[in-house]
Every structure is written in structure tokens, then in C-alpha cells.
């Protein structure tokens, strides 16, 4: 079996999961590390928030 990967695999293999918490409803959700600093839409209440300010340590 060959060790081939999907196109784009190399650029994504260093990503990690980050937990952020919605400031409006408090729901936690996972995003990828490349999404930090971007607006995130809450899956619970649909509000938009800054992922950097809402990271769960």
C-alpha cells in the first residue's frame, strides 16, 4: 500500500483543535488553530464572536 495523502494534506497536518466559548450563551465548541483570530458563529445561538478573546484554556 502506498503512503499517499489527499491534496493539501501537508498544509493541514500541523493544525490543532482549540476550544472556544460563546460569550453570549456559554456553549463551548471546537475550532481549528488556523481559525483563531477570525469571527466564529456559535452553533448554539448563532451569534458571531472573536475566537481569540473566547479561547478556553
C-alpha positions in Angstrom: 0.0 0.0 0.0 1.4 3.4 -0.9 1.6 6.2 1.6 -0.3 8.9 -0.4 -2.5 11.6 1.0 -5.2 13.9 -0.2 -4.1 17.1 -1.9 -3.5 19.8 0.7 -2.6 17.3 3.5 0.8 18.8 4.2 -0.6 22.3 4.8 -3.2 20.9 7.3 -1.2 18.3 9.3 0.0 20.8 11.8 -3.5 22.1 12.8 -4.7 21.5 16.3 -8.1 21.8 17.9 -8.9 24.8 20.1 -11.9 25.1 22.4 -13.7 28.5 22.4 -16.7 29.5 24.5 -19.5 31.8 23.2 -19.7 34.9 25.4 -23.5 35.1 24.8 -24.8 31.6 25.6 -21.7 29.9 27.1 -21.6 27.0 24.7 -18.2 25.6 24.0 -17.2 24.4 20.5 -14.1 23.2 18.8 -12.4 25.1 16.0 -9.1 24.5 14.2 -6.0 26.5 15.2 -6.0 28.3 11.8 -9.4 29.8 12.6 -8.0 31.7 15.7 -8.4 35.4 15.2 -11.4 35.0 13.0 -15.1 35.5 13.7 -16.8 32.3 14.8 -20.5 31.6 14.5 -21.9 29.9 17.7 -23.6 26.6 17.0 -26.0 27.2 19.9 -27.3 30.8 19.5 -25.8 31.8 16.1 -24.1 34.9 17.4 -20.7 35.9 16.0 -17.8 36.4 18.3 -14.0 36.8 18.3 -12.4 33.4 18.7 -9.2 34.9 20.2 -10.9 36.6 23.1 -13.0 33.5 23.9 -10.4 30.7 24.0 -10.8 28.2 26.8 -7.5 27.4 28.5 
